[in-house]
């Protein structure tokens, strides 16, 4: 599996977690008991799998190669779009984490609302973001990156995937995803 295929596979896993987050948000909306610990696991998955692992590889390898190799058009798409959306996603996840802490300390409706707003904002952003990357950004990179740059991206990605700590974290987070899917 090449780097772009791997990134798309990771997108599938992130979309699965977005489905779980959506269902957990519906539970909040319908006044079911809020399982803060489960929502914290979702935040951890987003931070460790979606952001550190997945976005990390995009930013350090593919996006870096695209900006360096392709210049202007890639720079606009990457720096003016994808990286801004990654940062916005981090903000929404931080907001969600803070709302969960506030709710745990004082289970008030205003904190429920903050949970729903942050979770919904993140979900909406990421679904659109993933579609743009899969349909436009990755295709642009595949078509226009030089062979040398694509080889560098592949080498870096393979080294990341082969790292024992990265592999253990990835497998742990995917197990958490499976457990949460069964529950929600």
N, C-alpha and C positions, 0 to 999 in steps of 0.2 A: 504494500500500500504506500503510495507516494505521499508527500507532505500535504498536498491539497486534499487528497482523498481522506487522509487522517483528520484534517481540520473539519471536513464535512461530516465525518463520523462523530467527532466530538460535538458538532452542532446538534446532531440527532440526540445525543445524551443530554445536552443542555435544554433542548426542547422538551424532552421527557421531564426534566426537573421543573421547567416552566409549567407543564401540565399539573404537576404535583402542587406547586405553589398556587396555581389557580384554584385547585380544589380546596386547599387549605384556606385560601382567602374566602371562598364561598362559605366555608364553615364559620369563619369570623362573621361574615355578613348575616348568616342565618342564626346567629347567637348560640352556636354550639360552643362547647368548652374550647377555649384556645389553648392548644398545646404549644407553649412557648418553646419547650425543648425541641420539638419537631421543627418548628420554624427556625430555630437557631441552627439546627442541622442543615436546613435548606440554605441559610446564609453561609454556613461553612462550606457547603458544596459550591456555591456560587463563587466564593472567594478563592477557594483552593483549586477547584477543577475548572470552572468557567473562566475565572480571571487569571490566576497564577499560571496554571498549566496551559490552557487554550489561548487566552489573550496574550500571555507571555510569549508563546511560540510565534504567534502572529506578529507581535510588535518587534521581537528580537531578531527574527529570521525573515519571514516573508515580506512584511511591510518595509523593513530596513532595506532589503534587496531591491524592492520595487522603487523606493524613493531614490536610492543610489544609482540604480541601473536605468530607470526610465525618466527620472526628473519630473518636470512640470506637471503633466497630467496625473501621474501617480501621486506626486506630492500633494496636489489639491485634494484628491480622493482620500488619501491616507491621513494627512495632517488636518485637513479641513473637514473630514467626515468621520472616518473610522476611529481615530484616536480620541476625538472629542466624544464620540458615543461611548467608547470604553470608559472614559472618565465620568461621563454622566451616569453610566451604569453603576460605577463605584459609589457615586453620591447616593443613588437610590438605595443601594444595599446598605450603606452606612445609615441612611435615614430609617430603613427597616429595622436594623439592629438596635438603633436608639429607641425606636417606638416599642420594640419588644421589651427592652429593659424598663422603659417607663410603664408599660402595661403590667409587667411582672411586679413592679413596686406598688403600682396603684391601678387596678383594673377598671379604668374609666372608659366611657364611650369615646372620648377625644383620642385616647391612645389606640383604640380599635380603628378609628378612622385613619389615624396616622399609619397604622400597619397596612390597611387596605390601600391607601394612596401610594405608599412606597412600593408595595408588592405589585400593584397594578401598573405603576409607572415603569418599574423594571421589566415586568413581563412584556408590556407593549413595546418598549424600546428594543429589547433583545429579539423579539420575534421579527421586527422590521429589519434590525441590524443583520441578523443571520440571513434573511432573504437577500439583502443587498450584497453581502459577502459571497454567498453561494452563487448568485446569478450574475453578478457584475465584477466584483473585485477579484475574486479568485480566477475567473475566466480571463480577465484582463492580464493578470499576472502570468497565467499559463501561456497565453498567446504571445506575450511581448517580452518576458524576461529572457535574457541570454542563457545559453546552455550553462555557461560558467556560473552564473548567479543561481540558477535552479539547482545545480549540483551542490553549491554551497548551502543553500537552504535545506536540501535533502540531508547532507552530512550533519548539519547542526541539529536537525530534527531527530535523526537517528540516534545521535549522541544523547540528546535529552531523553528520548524514550528508553534508551538502554540504561540510564542511570538508575541504580537500585532504589534510591530514595524517591525519585520521581515515579517509578513504577509502583512502589508500595503505596504512595499517596493516591495515585490514580485508581488502583484496585480498591483501596479502602473507600474512596468517594463513590465509586460505581456500586459498591455493596450497599452503602447508605442509600443511594438512589433506589436500588431494588427494594429495600426495606420500606422506604417511604411510599413507593408506588403501590406496594401491597396494602399499606394502611390507608392511602387516600385514593 
